[in-house]
Amino acid sequence: MNSLDRFAQAKLDDLQRRHLHRALTETLREDGIWVERGGRRLLSFSCNDYLNLTQHPTVKQAAIAAIQRYGAGSGASRLVTGNHPLYAELEARLARIKQTEAACVFGSGYLANAGIIPVLIGRDGLVLVDELSHACLFAGAQLSRGTVIPFRHNDVGHVRALLAEQRGRYEHVLIVTDGVFSMDGDLAPLAELHALAGDTDAWLMSDDAHGLGVIGGGRGSSFSGNTHIPVPLQMGTLSKAIGAYGGYLCASSAAIDLIRNRARTLIYSTGLPPSSVAAAIAALDLIEREPAYAALPVQKAKAFTKRAGLPDALSPIVPVVIGEEEATLAASRLLADEGFLAAAIRPPTVPAGTARLRLTFTAQHPDDAIERLADIVRDKILVH
Ligand SMILES: *Cc1c(COP(=O)(O)O)cnc(C)c1O
């Protein structure tokens, strides 16, 4: 074996030993909720397609029409010739939904976070980031080459203490948090963080990948509980409830213009295919017109947690924390035998010792299936 393959094999053997090896499983998504895997048909509680819009006829038709009109790909970076006419409409719509002056669409949520943070924070800046924030916020923070300090999950007191100690040493400070936490389903204390940021001249950025479309009447976590918290930097993705692909930042005109000029993941990456942009516009249209439909995933998650005896769901994401990797994989297999797809989530996606089933609820999940899933989780998984 050559040294490259020896290196790879040793790493893989170690992952296998620790039950942390991952494999790609071919999955055929038939509609918004059913999938076929390894010859089995399973009801999925693992997709982020909260509104089942990936399969919506209007959304699919918009994507097809965009391919017919503009082609399969965009041909270049948006800064060169890849800025096809659909982008302006999508950005105007995102800014309207989030009530910001402007918006900028990126190739994905990961690319957005990797691009935005280094524009705002340099070597002499500070990033305070919730310890349970998504991996790509940490990636963006590290790319900034500024000082990165994680704060305890949703602990505003800890952020206040860090600011009291550190604020004077840095010209600019960015506070970064998921709006809805991707593996825990809880919400960030955006009102408190926004007030604290205002008091200390820090900039607040929220990652609303799991909020847009499903929280706050579909507008996202800064609109939850019928209040509007004007978070100055609101990023998110078009690949979850929106059912398409791409990332975005909603912010002031000046901040967005700077991002367009400086974000390397925007400048040096090809624009999205027109079909993805068209699908996102169609999906946002549906969401704006039907806030009652947008409320369904959280309602379904709440029905599940009530019946399973778990803490009340705050978003469509419900963690069933098991702890050990092997036991979590066994629980996932048990549910597959019952006809449910519930993916096991293991470190490093979640902290060591907190391996879990991450259940996600969508608008179209039948209530009787949710009841049966809750009974199995309560009686066969949580009892151990
Ligand atoms: C999925 C996710 C992202 C990445 O978005 P993509 O468009 O899939 O790259 C970013 N942040 C959070 C919190 C996410 O859950």
The ligand as an SDF file (V2000), in Angstrom:
LIG
                    3D

 15 15  0  0  0  0  0  0  0  0999 V2000
  -27.7680   23.1820    6.7160 C   0  0  0  0  0  0  0  0  0  0  0  0
  -27.2080   24.3240    7.4650 C   0  0  0  0  0  0  0  0  0  0  0  0
  -26.3120   25.2040    6.8550 C   0  0  0  0  0  0  0  0  0  0  0  0
  -25.7470   24.9630    5.4880 C   0  0  0  0  0  0  0  0  0  0  0  0
  -26.6550   25.2720    4.4940 O   0  0  0  0  0  0  0  0  0  0  0  0
  -26.5090   24.5680    3.0520 P   0  0  0  0  0  0  0  0  0  0  0  0
  -27.3160   25.4200    2.1620 O   0  0  0  0  0  0  0  0  0  0  0  0
  -27.0120   23.1840    3.1960 O   0  0  0  0  0  0  0  0  0  0  0  0
  -25.0300   24.6010    2.7200 O   0  0  0  0  0  0  0  0  0  0  0  0
  -25.9100   26.3080    7.5740 C   0  0  0  0  0  0  0  0  0  0  0  0
  -26.3300   26.5120    8.8300 N   0  0  0  0  0  0  0  0  0  0  0  0
  -27.1610   25.6780    9.4600 C   0  0  0  0  0  0  0  0  0  0  0  0
  -27.6040   25.9700   10.8460 C   0  0  0  0  0  0  0  0  0  0  0  0
  -27.6170   24.5420    8.7970 C   0  0  0  0  0  0  0  0  0  0  0  0
  -28.4190   23.6930    9.4170 O   0  0  0  0  0  0  0  0  0  0  0  0
  1  2  1  0
  2  3  1  0
  2 14  2  0
  3  4  1  0
  3 10  2  0
  4  5  1  0
  5  6  1  0
  6  7  2  0
  6  8  1  0
  6  9  1  0
 10 11  1  0
 11 12  2  0
 12 13  1  0
 12 14  1  0
 14 15  1  0
M  END
$$$$
